[in-house]
Amino acid sequence: MRNYEFTVIFDANEEKMKEGLAFVVAQLEKAGCQISKQEDLGVKTLAYQINKQDKGHYVYFELSCDPSSIQPLNRIFQLSTLVLKFLFVNPEK
Protein backbone atom coordinates (compact mmCIF):
# COMPACT_ATOMS: atom_id res chain seq x y z
CA MET A 1 0.00 0.00 0.00
CA ARG A 2 1.26 3.46 -0.94
CA ASN A 3 0.06 6.87 0.10
CA TYR A 4 -1.42 9.15 -2.55
CA GLU A 5 -2.88 12.61 -2.73
CA PHE A 6 -5.87 12.78 -5.05
CA THR A 7 -7.57 15.96 -6.19
CA VAL A 8 -10.71 15.90 -8.29
CA ILE A 9 -12.72 18.70 -9.92
CA PHE A 10 -16.47 18.35 -10.33
CA ASP A 11 -19.11 20.54 -11.94
CA ALA A 12 -19.89 23.59 -9.78
CA ASN A 13 -23.59 22.57 -9.68
CA GLU A 14 -24.26 21.21 -6.17
CA GLU A 15 -26.37 18.23 -7.30
CA LYS A 16 -23.87 17.15 -9.95
CA MET A 17 -21.03 17.56 -7.45
CA LYS A 18 -22.72 15.33 -4.88
CA GLU A 19 -23.45 12.70 -7.53
CA GLY A 20 -19.84 12.83 -8.74
CA LEU A 21 -18.43 12.68 -5.22
CA ALA A 22 -20.52 9.60 -4.41
CA PHE A 23 -19.29 7.98 -7.64
CA VAL A 24 -15.62 8.74 -6.92
CA VAL A 25 -15.77 7.53 -3.30
CA ALA A 26 -17.53 4.32 -4.41
CA GLN A 27 -14.87 3.65 -7.07
CA LEU A 28 -12.03 4.30 -4.62
CA GLU A 29 -13.55 1.93 -2.06
CA LYS A 30 -14.24 -0.68 -4.75
CA ALA A 31 -10.54 -0.54 -5.73
CA GLY A 32 -9.54 -1.17 -2.10
CA CYS A 33 -8.32 2.34 -1.31
CA GLN A 34 -8.45 3.53 2.28
CA ILE A 35 -9.40 7.20 2.50
CA SER A 36 -7.65 8.86 5.44
CA LYS A 37 -8.65 12.46 4.68
CA GLN A 38 -11.31 14.13 2.56
CA GLU A 39 -11.43 17.91 2.31
CA ASP A 40 -13.97 19.96 0.37
CA LEU A 41 -12.06 22.93 -1.09
CA GLY A 42 -15.18 24.56 -2.54
CA VAL A 43 -15.97 26.20 -5.86
CA LYS A 44 -13.09 27.95 -7.63
CA THR A 45 -12.68 29.67 -10.97
CA LEU A 46 -10.82 27.47 -13.44
CA ALA A 47 -7.72 28.73 -15.25
CA TYR A 48 -9.29 27.61 -18.52
CA GLN A 49 -12.66 26.20 -19.52
CA ILE A 50 -13.22 22.49 -19.12
CA ASN A 51 -16.28 21.12 -20.94
CA LYS A 52 -17.54 24.72 -21.30
CA GLN A 53 -17.37 25.21 -17.51
CA ASP A 54 -15.75 28.31 -15.98
CA LYS A 55 -15.96 27.10 -12.37
CA GLY A 56 -15.31 23.79 -10.69
CA HIS A 57 -15.85 22.25 -7.27
CA TYR A 58 -12.56 20.91 -5.87
CA VAL A 59 -12.28 17.98 -3.46
CA TYR A 60 -8.96 16.77 -2.01
CA PHE A 61 -8.29 13.25 -0.71
CA GLU A 62 -5.41 11.58 1.08
CA LEU A 63 -5.57 7.83 0.59
CA SER A 64 -3.55 4.67 0.59
CA CYS A 65 -3.97 1.92 -1.97
CA ASP A 66 -2.13 -0.64 -4.02
CA PRO A 67 -0.17 0.98 -6.89
CA SER A 68 -1.67 -1.46 -9.40
CA SER A 69 -5.16 -0.04 -8.76
CA ILE A 70 -4.23 3.51 -9.87
CA GLN A 71 -4.20 2.79 -13.61
CA PRO A 72 -7.73 1.27 -13.68
CA LEU A 73 -9.00 4.20 -11.59
CA ASN A 74 -7.42 6.64 -14.06
CA ARG A 75 -9.33 4.97 -16.89
CA ILE A 76 -12.65 4.98 -15.00
CA PHE A 77 -12.35 8.68 -14.10
CA GLN A 78 -11.28 9.66 -17.63
CA LEU A 79 -14.42 8.06 -19.06
CA SER A 80 -16.76 9.49 -16.43
CA THR A 81 -18.84 12.53 -17.34
CA LEU A 82 -19.17 13.37 -13.63
CA VAL A 83 -15.46 14.19 -13.25
CA LEU A 84 -14.03 17.26 -15.02
CA LYS A 85 -10.37 16.69 -14.05
CA PHE A 86 -8.41 14.66 -11.52
CA LEU A 87 -4.84 14.02 -10.44
CA PHE A 88 -3.15 11.31 -8.40
CA VAL A 89 0.16 12.35 -6.79
CA ASN A 90 2.59 10.18 -4.87
CA PRO A 91 3.92 12.58 -2.18
CA GLU A 92 6.76 10.23 -1.29
CA LYS A 93 8.64 10.92 -4.54
C-alpha positions as CSV (number, residue, x, y, z in Angstrom):
1,M,0.0,0.0,0.0
2,R,1.3,3.5,-0.9
3,N,0.1,6.9,0.1
4,Y,-1.4,9.1,-2.5
5,E,-2.9,12.6,-2.7
6,F,-5.9,12.8,-5.0
7,T,-7.6,16.0,-6.2
8,V,-10.7,15.9,-8.3
9,I,-12.7,18.7,-9.9
10,F,-16.5,18.3,-10.3
11,D,-19.1,20.5,-11.9
12,A,-19.9,23.6,-9.8
13,N,-23.6,22.6,-9.7
14,E,-24.3,21.2,-6.2
15,E,-26.4,18.2,-7.3
16,K,-23.9,17.1,-9.9
17,M,-21.0,17.6,-7.5
18,K,-22.7,15.3,-4.9
19,E,-23.5,12.7,-7.5
20,G,-19.8,12.8,-8.7
21,L,-18.4,12.7,-5.2
22,A,-20.5,9.6,-4.4
23,F,-19.3,8.0,-7.6
24,V,-15.6,8.7,-6.9
25,V,-15.8,7.5,-3.3
26,A,-17.5,4.3,-4.4
27,Q,-14.9,3.7,-7.1
28,L,-12.0,4.3,-4.6
29,E,-13.5,1.9,-2.1
30,K,-14.2,-0.7,-4.8
31,A,-10.5,-0.5,-5.7
32,G,-9.5,-1.2,-2.1
33,C,-8.3,2.3,-1.3
34,Q,-8.4,3.5,2.3
35,I,-9.4,7.2,2.5
36,S,-7.6,8.9,5.4
37,K,-8.6,12.5,4.7
38,Q,-11.3,14.1,2.6
39,E,-11.4,17.9,2.3
40,D,-14.0,20.0,0.4
41,L,-12.1,22.9,-1.1
42,G,-15.2,24.6,-2.5
43,V,-16.0,26.2,-5.9
44,K,-13.1,28.0,-7.6
45,T,-12.7,29.7,-11.0
46,L,-10.8,27.5,-13.4
47,A,-7.7,28.7,-15.2
48,Y,-9.3,27.6,-18.5
49,Q,-12.7,26.2,-19.5
50,I,-13.2,22.5,-19.1
51,N,-16.3,21.1,-20.9
52,K,-17.5,24.7,-21.3
53,Q,-17.4,25.2,-17.5
54,D,-15.7,28.3,-16.0
55,K,-16.0,27.1,-12.4
56,G,-15.3,23.8,-10.7
57,H,-15.9,22.2,-7.3
58,Y,-12.6,20.9,-5.9
59,V,-12.3,18.0,-3.5
60,Y,-9.0,16.8,-2.0
61,F,-8.3,13.3,-0.7
62,E,-5.4,11.6,1.1
63,L,-5.6,7.8,0.6
64,S,-3.5,4.7,0.6
65,C,-4.0,1.9,-2.0
66,D,-2.1,-0.6,-4.0
67,P,-0.2,1.0,-6.9
68,S,-1.7,-1.5,-9.4
69,S,-5.2,0.0,-8.8
70,I,-4.2,3.5,-9.9
71,Q,-4.2,2.8,-13.6
72,P,-7.7,1.3,-13.7
73,L,-9.0,4.2,-11.6
74,N,-7.4,6.6,-14.1
75,R,-9.3,5.0,-16.9
76,I,-12.6,5.0,-15.0
77,F,-12.3,8.7,-14.1
78,Q,-11.3,9.7,-17.6
79,L,-14.4,8.1,-19.1
80,S,-16.8,9.5,-16.4
81,T,-18.8,12.5,-17.3
82,L,-19.2,13.4,-13.6
83,V,-15.5,14.2,-13.3
84,L,-14.0,17.3,-15.0
85,K,-10.4,16.7,-14.0
86,F,-8.4,14.7,-11.5
87,L,-4.8,14.0,-10.4
88,F,-3.1,11.3,-8.4
89,V,0.2,12.3,-6.8
90,N,2.6,10.2,-4.9
91,P,3.9,12.6,-2.2
92,E,6.8,10.2,-1.3
93,K,8.6,10.9,-4.5
